Amino acid sequence: MKTTESKSHTEQEIRRAISEGKTLYLLDTDNSGNDDILIAEPGETEEDITANVEGWAQSCGYCEGSEIWEGQAAWSLRKLDPSELED
C-alpha cells in the first residue's frame, strides 16, 4: 500500500500525521472504488471515524448510514499501522 492511494489526503499530509503520532485508518469500500486512508484528529475515536464515514456515504447516496458495513456493500474500517505504507 502506498500513501498516494489516499483520496482524502496528500502523501505529505499522511506522512505528517504519522510523524505527529496520529492514528490512521484504512477504509476498504469493497468494489465501490472509494478505498481511502483516513486520519483521526486528536480526541477522535474509531466510533467518530465510523460515524463520519456513515454520514459521508449517506450524503453521497451510497446507502443509509450503518448499512455500508453489512450486506452487499460490506465496507470495513481498521486501524492502519504506518509500517504498512511503502516508502
Steps between C-alpha positions, in 0.01 A plus 500: 500500500626847424420830666403635159197268497306739723222700340451730799858588590823571319805286561655792690195528729513128576873506573451802729217322682726199556779721633251669735385162632147526363299184441439392141210288381458304180153519351442202271189564294497159331429553129374859511845643421512748788762335724680760703744575778338708773674703770348523847543837664600514868211383713316328213411137564435217258131555571537864387673392179232237439223759546679741264527228233133409542397864464715542191363180341144609567557851363645349179203267460685173551261376766348587831756542777609174660380289204841545337657258748265214416342326204604579145707806589717319761732792569754468780707736711815406687794670666790524263850436626733759340743217419246377243567806287779467248759772463 
